[in-house]
Amino acid sequence: MRIGIYAVEGTTLFHLSVPQMVFDEVSRQGLAPWETFLFTERGGSVGTAEGYAVTGVEDWGAAAEADVLVMPTWHADGRPASRDLLERLVAAHARGVTIVGLCLGTIPVADAGLLDGRTAVTHWQSFDQLSARHPGLALDETVLYVDHGDVLTSAGTASGLDACLHLVRARLGAAAANKVARSLVIAPHREGGQAQYIERPVPAQEEQDQLSRAMAWALEHLEEPLPAARLARAAHMSPRTFARAFPAAVGTTAAVWVRAQRLDEARRLLEATGRTVDQIAADAGWGSVATMRQAFSRSLGISPTQYRRQFQG
């Protein structure tokens, strides 16, 4: 599979490297013959934000042979893409090419009309601008990426790693994605979205300290029921104050946070211990194997047993 990555003039090396690092690892691990290349309209070279010149960049001729086209970022000012670029994205999509917009790369994908009436995500700082430009576009700050099969978009910066790894999982299966993740020492799947990083009124220091103590306490009692009311008591807050303060500080609800911690604990126990799946379900607070299995399937796309088989040495 050939994957073309559009090299925006003035981009950072990080944005260029993310899809290359994940997709090229597929070939390095012998999982599939995937090949990446950089391209622009004219080819040649492109300057980066760090002051380097990247040479050997292909032109649109090479992009016409691609199975996937990635827009790894876009200009920070959100300027409109050239008509030529938009038309070529539309044409590529029409012939079955998967279009990927990482971070600000969602902007030209949306401008091409490939996200009309759909849900998408981009860097949170560009939500207002993109929503104003495309009122019919539903932007979701609670996820790290959105996959429609033919079009994939991701949230800001490092979320591109999650989206690219998801594409590996979608094309080659969970085992391949897990192998790539382990080689690159990145999480096979991350819970939550970028809402936790969005600027918002900062809770008072006293509230932060209370929430930190409650969260630390919860991590030591994951095997027990942890409803929001109990966490509120651990934080010495009223349920109403806790319900306001926790999302403001953490970026998600207490229930979602607890579920993510239980998933992480179950993964750790599956990797590092010989406990049975039943024991791990109880120790991580899932209550039953069926509930834990549903959480693994929904978040990781595999069962606890399959996860152990892939990650336990």
C-alpha positions in Angstrom: 0.0 0.0 0.0 1.3 3.4 -1.0 0.6 6.3 1.4 1.2 9.9 0.2 1.8 12.6 2.8 1.3 16.2 1.8 4.2 18.4 2.8 2.9 21.8 3.8 5.5 24.5 3.4 6.6 25.6 6.9 5.4 22.5 8.6 7.1 21.1 11.6 9.2 18.0 11.3 7.1 16.3 13.9 3.9 16.6 11.8 5.7 15.1 8.8 7.2 12.3 10.8 4.1 11.0 12.6 2.5 9.1 9.7 5.9 8.0 8.3 6.9 6.7 11.7 3.7 4.6 12.2 3.1 3.4 8.7 6.8 2.7 7.9 7.0 0.6 11.1 4.4 -1.7 9.4 7.0 -2.6 6.8 9.9 -2.7 9.2 8.0 -5.2 11.3 7.3 -7.3 8.2 3.6 -7.0 8.6 2.7 -5.7 5.1 4.5 -3.9 2.3 3.5 -0.4 3.1 5.4 2.5 1.6 5.2 6.2 2.5 6.3 9.2 0.5 6.1 13.0 0.7 4.5 15.1 -2.0 3.5 18.6 -3.0 1.9 20.0 -6.1 5.3 20.5 -7.8 7.6 18.2 -5.8 11.3 19.0 -5.2 11.8 20.3 -1.6 9.9 21.9 1.2 11.0 24.1 4.1 10.2 23.2 7.7 9.4 25.4 10.7 12.8 24.3 12.2 14.6 25.8 9.2 15.5 22.6 7.4 14.9 21.8 3.8 13.4 18.4 3.1 14.3 17.2 -0.4 13.2 14.3 -2.6 9.6 15.4 -2.3 7.3 13.8 -5.0 4.7 15.7 -7.1 1.1 15.0 -7.9 2.0 12.3 -10.3 3.2 10.1 -7.5 0.1 11.0 -5.4 -2.1 9.7 -8.2 -0.8 6.3 -7.5 -1.5 6.4 -3.7 -4.0 4.3 -1.8 -4.1 6.7 1.1 -3.5 10.5 1.1 -2.6 12.2 4.4 -2.8 15.9 5.2 -0.6 15.8 8.3 -1.3 19.4 9.2 -2.1 22.8 7.6 -1.1 26.4 7.8 -1.7 27.8 11.3 -3.8 30.7 10.0 -6.2 28.3 8.4 -5.9 29.8 5.0 -8.0 28.2 2.2 -6.3 25.6 0.1 -5.7 26.1 -3.5 -8.4 25.0 -5.9 -6.0 22.5 -7.5 -5.4 20.8 -4.1 -9.1 20.6 -3.3 -10.0 19.3 -6.7 -7.4 16.6 -6.5 -8.5 15.5 -3.0 -12.1 15.2 -4.3 -10.9 13.2 -7.3 -8.7 10.9 -5.2 -11.6 10.3 -2.8 -13.9 9.6 -5.8 -11.6 6.8 -7.0 -11.5 5.1 -3.6 -8.5 6.7 -2.0 -8.7 7.0 1.8 -8.3 10.7 2.9 -6.7 11.4 6.3 -6.6 14.8 7.9 -4.4 14.9 11.0 -4.6 17.9 13.4 -5.1 21.0 11.2 -5.0 18.8 8.2 -8.8 18.5 8.8 -9.2 22.0 7.4 -8.4 21.3 3.7 -10.3 18.0 3.9 -13.4 19.9 5.1 -12.8 22.6 2.5 -12.9 19.9 -0.1 -16.4 19.0 1.0 -15.5 15.5 2.1 -16.8 16.1 5.6 -20.2 17.7 4.7 -22.8 16.6 7.2 -20.4 14.4 9.1 -18.6 14.4 12.4 -14.9 15.3 12.5 -12.2 16.5 14.9 -9.3 18.9 14.6 -7.0 20.8 16.9 -9.3 22.4 19.5 -7.8 25.9 18.8 -9.3 25.7 15.3 -12.8 24.5 16.3 -14.4 28.0 16.1 -12.8 28.9 12.8 -13.7 25.6 11.1 -17.3 25.6 12.5 -17.8 29.1 11.2 -16.5 28.1 7.8 -18.5 24.9 7.7 -21.7 25.2 9.8 -22.9 21.7 8.8 -19.8 20.1 10.2 -20.1 18.6 13.7 -16.8 18.8 15.6 -16.3 16.5 18.6 -13.8 17.5 21.3 -14.4 14.2 23.2 -12.5 12.0 20.8 -8.9 11.7 19.5 -10.0 10.7 16.0 -13.1 10.1 13.9 -13.1 7.4 11.2 -15.8 7.2 8.5 -14.0 4.5 6.6 -13.3 6.7 3.6 -12.2 9.8 5.6 -10.3 9.9 8.9 -9.6 13.0 11.0 -7.7 13.4 14.2 -7.4 15.9 17.0 -4.3 18.0 17.8 -0.7 17.1 17.3 0.2 13.8 19.0 -3.4 12.5 18.4 -2.1 11.8 14.9 -0.2 8.9 16.3 -3.5 7.4 17.6 -5.3 8.0 14.3 -2.5 6.4 12.3 -2.3 3.4 14.6 -6.1 3.1 14.3 -5.7 2.9 10.5 -3.2 0.1 10.9 -5.7 -1.7 13.1 -8.5 -1.2 10.6 -6.4 -2.5 7.7 -4.3 -5.2 9.3 -6.0 -6.1 12.6 -5.4 -5.6 16.3 -2.4 -7.9 16.4 -0.5 -5.8 13.8 -1.4 -2.5 15.5 -0.3 -3.9 18.9 3.0 -4.9 17.4 3.6 -1.5 15.9 2.5 0.2 19.2 4.8 -1.9 21.2 7.8 -1.3 18.9 7.2 2.4 19.0 6.5 2.4 22.7 3.2 4.1 22.4 -0.2 3.2 23.8 -2.2 0.8 21.5 -5.3 2.8 22.3 -5.8 5.9 24.4 -9.1 6.7 26.1 -10.7 10.2 26.1 -10.3 13.2 23.9 -8.6 16.5 23.7 -11.2 18.2 25.9 -8.9 17.6 28.8 -6.3 20.0 27.2 -8.7 22.8 26.2 -8.2 26.1 28.0 -10.9 26.6 30.6 -11.3 28.5 33.9 -8.8 26.8 36.3 -10.4 25.4 39.5 -9.2 27.1 42.7 -6.1 25.6 44.2 -8.0 24.2 47.1 -10.4 22.4 44.7 -7.4 21.0 42.7 -5.8 19.6 45.9 -9.1 18.1 46.9 -9.6 16.5 43.5 -6.0 15.2 43.4 -6.4 13.5 46.8 -9.7 12.0 45.7 -8.2 10.7 42.4 -5.2 9.2 44.3 -7.6 7.5 46.7 -9.7 6.1 43.8 -6.6 4.6 42.2 -6.1 2.6 45.5 -9.7 1.5 45.6 -10.4 0.6 41.9 -11.7 -2.8 43.0 -14.5 -1.1 44.9 -17.7 0.6 43.6 -16.7 4.2 42.8 -19.8 6.3 42.0 -19.4 10.0 41.7 -21.0 10.5 45.1 -18.3 8.4 46.8 -15.6 10.3 45.0 -17.2 13.6 46.1 -17.0 12.4 49.7 -13.3 11.5 49.2 -12.7 15.0 47.9 -14.7 16.5 50.8 -17.0 18.2 48.4 -20.7 18.3 47.9 -21.9 16.2 44.9 -22.9 19.4 43.1 -19.6 21.1 43.6 -17.7 17.9 42.6 -19.8 17.5 39.4 -18.7 21.0 38.4 -15.1 20.9 39.5 -14.1 17.5 38.2 -14.8 18.0 34.5 -13.3 21.5 34.8 -10.0 20.1 36.1 -9.8 16.8 34.2 -11.7 17.4 31.0 -14.1 14.5 31.4 -16.6 13.1 33.9 -15.6 11.1 36.9 -17.3 8.0 35.5 -15.4 8.2 32.3 -12.1 8.8 34.2 -12.7 5.8 36.5 -13.5 3.6 33.5 -10.2 4.6 31.8 -8.2 3.9 35.0 -9.9 0.5 35.3 -9.0 -0.3 31.7 -5.4 0.7 32.3 -5.2 -1.4 35.5 -6.7 -4.4 33.7 -4.2 -4.1 30.9 -1.3 -3.8 33.4 -2.4 -6.9 35.2 -2.9 -8.9 32.0 0.6 -7.9 30.9 2.5 -8.3 34.2 0.7 -11.1 36.2 -0.5 -14.6 35.8 -3.9 -13.9 37.4 -6.9 -15.3 35.7 -9.2 -13.0 33.7 -11.9 -13.5 36.4 -9.5 -12.3 39.1 -8.3 -9.3 37.0 -11.9 -8.3 36.3 -12.5 -8.2 40.1 -9.2 -6.6 41.0 -9.7 -3.8 38.4 -13.3 -3.2 39.6 -15.2 -4.3 36.5 -17.5 -6.5 38.6 -17.7 -9.2 35.9 -15.6 -10.6 33.1 -18.5 -9.8 30.7 -18.3 -6.1 31.6 -14.5 -6.0 31.2 -14.8 -7.8 27.9 -17.2 -5.3 26.6 -14.9 -2.4 27.7 -11.9 -4.1 25.9 -13.9 -4.7 22.8 -15.2 -1.1 22.7 -11.9 0.6 23.4 -9.3 -1.8 22.0 -11.1 -3.9 19.5 -9.9 -7.1 21.2 -10.8 -9.3 24.1 -8.8 -9.4 27.4 -7.5 -12.9 26.4 -6.3 -11.6 23.0 -4.7 -8.6 24.7 -2.7 -10.9 27.1 -1.6 -13.1 24.2 -0.3 -10.0 22.3 1.4 -8.2 25.2 2.5 -10.7 27.7 6.1 -11.8 27.1 
